[in-house]
């Protein structure tokens, strides 16, 4: 799987651990920055990862900022991106299975390395079920997005 990763300075260290895990699992990693702990703005990296997923340059994305909140908010502004802030195992796989989440967001100052790596593994192993109830709900989400972007149902 091709995975785009990005972080701000607060998430840099955890992002590097995530990259090492992805490489060990033989995933193709697209590192969109940041490259060190010098202060930067998380929306820039959330946009880069979100666009990589939206444009098909990556199958999934992983973002890390201090709390995860800002990166999640920013990534969800991009049409067709469904970013979920997860700090527990259940949410990391259920978000994919039920909501077709395509970007995992974590807070580098909130969770430790071992939990984060567990979440990444669960996120990447999960598959969208496509069950009728989940598909119905996903279509409603897309309709909401379409009303505000001029695309899709309800536009």
Secondary structure, DSSP 8 states (H G I E B T S, - for coil): -EEEEEE-GGGHHHHHHHHHHHHHTT-EEEE----SSS---HHHHHHHHHHHHHTTS-SEEEEEESSSHHHHHHHTTSTT--EEE--SHHHHHHHHHHH---EEEEETTTS-HHHHHHHHHHHHH------HHHHHHHHHHHHHHHHHHT-STT-
